[in-house]
């Protein structure tokens, strides 16, 4: 198995798919909106969530390309959240992925609208996908809406904002992060499984995997804000020092242990799938990542 090669194939396919989304709308007069949207949407990044969607589709017996509309939709939701997170009223960040944040280039108003449009258009793109039994498009849209909205990612952001003036308990930190980073990973894994015609058991396994890996990924992210460099991360580091992160709660040493424990928990869920070597290797690679 060539882990890097397969990831690159998935990423390249994702980039091509995303580049084509707004081409047909370029005759519309709101050109500056599309420019702002694509500035962030096509800025690269790990494309980890699409990789999860494609691979779970494949592991469930589908053609991995069938997950493309859902993979793109999740990446659009993720991009919208980054644009809004960087705004002065939120994290007030100047750089993202090695270049100025959206509002630094297009202004705050256009950045807000670019995020709004990406979120809304994500549902338009997802609705063009095809699902195998026993799943319906209503199941997919409901999963996306719940995970992205007040019960999921937005709800987690609200809890984060409300907690900034005090230190949180372990459960409160888990409540925030499972709704922010964790829910988007869950959406990607579960939508991919649905596109591949997953059984109910496989769907639950995909959700369990996402739950464990989402926490492992976020803890590693918190660690990298402390031990990473701006050159490696492509953005400012040390910006979360006063936030309620896992590092602040546990310290670096325990965080390292927890990353491994949550990754192992995620990997245990993959026993529901026969051909799982790629996903196991991908999950393990997150425990050592530097970016």
C-alpha positions as CSV (number, residue, x, y, z in Angstrom):
1,X,0.0,0.0,0.0
2,X,1.3,3.5,-1.0
3,X,-0.2,5.8,1.6
4,X,1.2,9.0,0.1
5,X,0.4,8.1,-3.4
6,X,-3.3,7.3,-2.6
7,X,-3.6,10.5,-0.6
8,X,-2.2,12.5,-3.5
9,X,-4.7,10.9,-5.9
10,X,-7.6,11.8,-3.7
11,X,-6.3,15.3,-3.2
12,X,-5.7,15.9,-6.9
13,X,-9.1,14.7,-7.7
14,X,-10.6,17.0,-5.0
15,X,-8.7,20.0,-6.4
16,X,-9.9,19.4,-9.9
17,X,-13.5,19.0,-8.7
18,X,-13.4,22.1,-6.6
19,X,-11.9,24.2,-9.4
20,X,-14.9,23.3,-11.6
21,X,-17.7,24.2,-9.2
22,X,-17.9,27.9,-10.0
23,X,-16.7,27.9,-13.6
24,X,-20.2,27.8,-15.0
25,X,-21.2,30.8,-12.9
26,X,-18.5,33.2,-14.1
27,X,-20.9,35.0,-16.4
28,X,-22.9,36.2,-13.3
29,X,-22.3,39.8,-12.2
30,X,-21.1,39.0,-8.6
31,X,-17.6,38.1,-9.8
32,X,-15.9,39.5,-6.7
33,X,-17.9,37.1,-4.5
34,X,-16.7,34.1,-6.5
35,X,-13.1,35.5,-6.4
36,X,-13.3,35.6,-2.6
37,X,-14.8,32.2,-2.3
38,X,-12.2,30.5,-4.5
39,X,-9.4,32.4,-2.9
40,X,-10.0,30.3,0.2
41,X,-11.6,27.2,-1.3
42,X,-8.7,26.7,-3.6
43,X,-5.9,27.6,-1.1
44,X,-4.9,24.0,-0.7
45,X,-4.6,22.4,2.7
46,X,-4.6,18.8,3.7
47,X,-8.0,17.9,2.1
48,X,-8.2,15.3,4.9
49,X,-12.0,15.3,5.0
50,X,-12.5,14.4,1.3
51,X,-9.9,11.7,1.8
52,X,-12.0,10.2,4.5
53,X,-15.2,10.4,2.4
54,X,-13.6,8.7,-0.6
55,X,-12.0,6.0,1.4
56,X,-15.1,5.1,3.4
57,X,-17.0,5.0,0.2
58,X,-14.5,2.5,-1.2
59,X,-14.3,0.4,1.9
60,X,-18.1,0.1,1.8
61,X,-18.0,-1.3,-1.7
62,X,-18.7,1.8,-3.8
63,X,-16.7,3.6,-6.4
64,X,-14.8,6.2,-4.5
65,X,-15.5,8.9,-7.1
66,X,-19.2,8.6,-6.2
67,X,-18.4,10.4,-2.9
68,X,-17.1,13.5,-4.8
69,X,-20.1,15.8,-4.3
70,X,-20.2,15.0,-0.6
71,X,-16.5,15.4,-0.2
72,X,-16.6,18.8,-1.9
73,X,-19.6,19.9,0.2
74,X,-17.7,19.1,3.4
75,X,-14.7,21.0,2.2
76,X,-16.9,24.0,1.3
77,X,-18.3,23.9,4.8
78,X,-14.8,23.6,6.3
79,X,-13.6,26.5,4.2
80,X,-16.5,28.7,5.3
81,X,-15.7,28.0,8.9
82,X,-12.1,29.0,8.4
83,X,-13.0,32.3,6.7
84,X,-15.4,33.2,9.6
85,X,-13.0,31.9,12.3
86,X,-10.3,34.3,11.0
87,X,-12.5,37.4,11.1
88,X,-11.7,40.2,13.6
89,X,-14.8,39.5,15.6
90,X,-13.7,35.9,16.1
91,X,-10.0,34.9,16.1
92,X,-8.7,38.0,14.3
93,X,-6.0,36.0,12.3
94,X,-3.9,37.6,9.6
95,X,-2.6,34.5,7.9
96,X,-4.1,31.2,6.8
97,X,-2.2,28.5,4.8
98,X,0.8,30.8,4.3
99,X,-1.0,33.8,2.9
100,X,-3.3,36.7,4.1
101,X,-6.7,35.6,5.4
102,X,-9.7,36.3,3.3
103,X,-10.8,39.5,5.1
104,X,-7.4,40.9,4.7
105,X,-7.7,40.6,0.9
106,X,-11.4,41.2,0.2
107,X,-12.6,43.1,3.3
108,X,-14.7,41.9,6.2
109,X,-18.1,42.3,4.5
110,X,-17.1,40.2,1.4
111,X,-15.4,37.6,3.6
112,X,-18.6,37.1,5.6
113,X,-20.6,36.8,2.4
114,X,-18.1,34.4,0.9
115,X,-18.4,32.2,3.9
116,X,-22.2,32.4,3.8
117,X,-22.2,31.4,0.1
118,X,-19.9,28.5,0.6
119,X,-22.0,27.1,3.4
120,X,-25.2,27.4,1.4
121,X,-23.8,26.2,-1.8
122,X,-22.4,23.1,-0.1
123,X,-25.9,21.8,0.1
124,X,-26.5,22.5,-3.6
125,X,-23.4,20.5,-4.5
126,X,-24.2,17.6,-2.1
127,X,-27.7,17.3,-3.6
128,X,-26.1,16.3,-7.0
129,X,-24.7,13.2,-5.5
130,X,-26.0,9.7,-5.7
131,X,-26.7,7.4,-2.8
132,X,-27.0,3.6,-2.6
133,X,-29.6,1.8,-0.5
134,X,-30.5,2.0,2.4
135,X,-29.7,5.7,2.3
136,X,-31.6,8.7,0.8
137,X,-30.6,12.3,0.0
138,X,-32.8,13.4,2.9
139,X,-30.5,11.3,5.2
140,X,-27.4,13.0,3.8
141,X,-28.7,16.5,3.9
142,X,-30.0,16.0,7.5
143,X,-26.6,14.7,8.5
144,X,-24.8,17.7,7.0
145,X,-27.2,20.3,8.5
146,X,-27.1,18.8,12.0
147,X,-23.3,18.5,11.9
148,X,-22.7,22.0,10.6
149,X,-25.4,23.9,12.5
150,X,-26.5,24.7,16.0
151,X,-26.2,21.2,17.2
152,X,-22.8,20.7,15.7
153,X,-20.0,23.0,14.5
154,X,-21.7,26.3,15.1
155,X,-22.9,25.2,18.5
156,X,-19.3,24.2,19.3
157,X,-18.1,27.7,18.3
158,X,-20.7,29.3,20.5
159,X,-19.6,27.2,23.5
160,X,-16.0,28.3,22.7
161,X,-16.9,32.0,22.6
162,X,-18.9,31.7,25.9
163,X,-15.9,30.0,27.6
164,X,-13.2,32.4,26.8
165,X,-13.2,34.2,30.1
166,X,-12.7,31.2,32.3
167,X,-10.9,27.8,32.5
168,X,-13.0,24.8,31.5
169,X,-13.4,21.4,32.8
170,X,-12.4,18.3,30.8
171,X,-15.9,17.6,29.8
172,X,-16.5,21.2,28.6
173,X,-13.4,21.1,26.4
174,X,-14.6,17.8,25.0
175,X,-18.1,19.3,24.4
176,X,-16.5,22.1,22.3
177,X,-14.1,20.1,20.3
178,X,-16.4,17.2,19.5
179,X,-18.8,19.7,17.9
180,X,-16.2,21.8,16.1
181,X,-13.4,19.7,14.5
182,X,-15.0,16.4,15.3
183,X,-18.4,16.9,13.6
184,X,-17.0,17.8,10.2
185,X,-14.8,14.7,10.2
186,X,-17.9,12.7,11.2
187,X,-19.9,14.2,8.3
188,X,-17.1,13.3,5.9
189,X,-16.7,9.7,7.1
190,X,-20.5,9.1,7.3
191,X,-21.3,10.7,4.0
192,X,-18.6,8.6,2.3
193,X,-20.0,5.5,3.9
194,X,-23.5,6.3,2.7
195,X,-22.3,7.0,-0.8
196,X,-20.7,3.5,-0.8
197,X,-24.0,1.8,0.4
198,X,-22.8,1.1,3.9
199,X,-24.7,-1.2,6.2
200,X,-26.0,0.2,9.4
201,X,-23.1,-1.5,11.2
202,X,-20.6,0.0,8.9
203,X,-22.2,3.5,9.2
204,X,-21.9,3.3,13.0
205,X,-18.3,2.1,12.7
206,X,-17.5,5.1,10.4
207,X,-19.1,7.4,13.0
208,X,-17.1,5.8,15.8
209,X,-13.9,6.1,13.8
210,X,-14.6,9.8,13.2
211,X,-15.3,10.4,16.9
212,X,-11.9,9.0,18.0
213,X,-9.9,10.5,15.2
214,X,-11.5,13.9,15.5
215,X,-10.3,14.2,19.0
216,X,-6.9,12.8,18.1
217,X,-6.6,15.4,15.3
218,X,-7.7,18.3,17.5
219,X,-5.4,17.4,20.3
220,X,-2.5,17.2,17.8
221,X,-3.5,20.6,16.4
222,X,-3.5,22.1,19.9
223,X,0.0,20.7,20.4
224,X,1.3,22.1,17.1
225,X,0.2,25.5,18.1
226,X,2.8,25.2,20.9
227,X,5.6,23.2,19.3
228,X,5.1,24.0,15.6
229,X,6.7,26.9,13.7
230,X,5.0,29.4,11.4
231,X,6.9,28.1,8.5
232,X,5.6,24.5,9.1
233,X,2.1,25.6,9.9
234,X,1.6,28.3,7.3
235,X,-0.1,30.5,9.9
236,X,0.7,32.1,13.2
237,X,1.5,29.8,16.1
238,X,1.1,30.4,19.8
239,X,-2.2,32.1,19.1
240,X,-4.2,29.7,21.3
241,X,-2.1,30.1,24.4
242,X,-4.9,31.7,26.4
243,X,-7.7,29.5,25.0
244,X,-9.2,26.4,26.5
245,X,-7.2,23.9,24.5
246,X,-6.2,20.4,25.3
247,X,-2.7,21.5,25.9
248,X,-3.8,24.0,28.5
249,X,-6.0,21.4,30.2
250,X,-3.6,18.4,30.1
251,X,-0.1,19.6,29.2
252,X,2.0,18.3,26.3
253,X,3.0,14.9,27.7
254,X,-0.5,13.7,28.5
255,X,-1.7,15.1,25.2
256,X,0.8,12.9,23.4
257,X,-0.7,9.9,25.2
258,X,-4.2,10.9,24.5
259,X,-3.6,11.3,20.8
260,X,-2.4,7.7,20.7
261,X,-5.4,6.4,22.8
262,X,-8.0,8.2,20.7
263,X,-6.3,7.0,17.5
264,X,-6.3,3.4,18.8
265,X,-10.0,3.8,19.6
266,X,-10.7,5.0,16.0
267,X,-8.7,2.1,14.5
268,X,-10.6,-0.4,16.5
269,X,-13.8,0.7,14.8
270,X,-12.3,-0.3,11.4
271,X,-12.8,-4.0,12.1
272,X,-16.2,-3.6,10.5
273,X,-14.4,-3.3,7.1
274,X,-12.3,-5.9,5.3
275,X,-10.0,-3.7,3.4
276,X,-8.9,-1.2,6.0
277,X,-5.1,-1.0,5.8
278,X,-5.0,2.5,4.2
279,X,-7.3,4.0,6.8
280,X,-5.3,2.5,9.6
281,X,-2.1,3.9,8.2
282,X,-3.7,7.3,7.7
283,X,-5.0,7.4,11.3
284,X,-1.6,6.4,12.7
285,X,0.2,9.1,10.6
286,X,-1.8,11.8,12.5
287,X,0.0,10.9,15.7
288,X,3.2,12.1,14.2
289,X,2.2,15.0,12.0
290,X,4.0,18.3,12.1
291,X,1.6,20.4,10.0
